[in-house]
Amino acid sequence: MIVKRTLRQYGYPPDMQELATETVLKQAELIAEEFALYIGVFFLN
């Protein structure tokens, strides 16, 4: 996974990688939802 590889590349502590990965994925989901709503509003108007 790209997130885990990036965390390792920048020396993120291995015991914190799982939580960091979950946080990044949750943030990506929220951004995707907002983007989908924006696109939906854009195309409906």
Secondary structure in CASP SS format (residue, H / E / C, confidence):
PFRMAT SS
TARGET T0000
AUTHOR 0000-0000-0000
METHOD secondary structure of the structure
MODEL  1
M C 1.00
I H 1.00
V H 1.00
K H 1.00
R H 1.00
T H 1.00
L H 1.00
R H 1.00
Q H 1.00
Y C 1.00
G C 1.00
Y C 1.00
P C 1.00
P H 1.00
D H 1.00
M H 1.00
Q H 1.00
E H 1.00
L H 1.00
A H 1.00
T H 1.00
E H 1.00
T H 1.00
V H 1.00
L H 1.00
K H 1.00
Q H 1.00
A H 1.00
E H 1.00
L H 1.00
I H 1.00
A H 1.00
E H 1.00
E H 1.00
F H 1.00
A H 1.00
L H 1.00
Y H 1.00
I H 1.00
G H 1.00
V H 1.00
F H 1.00
F H 1.00
L H 1.00
N C 1.00
END
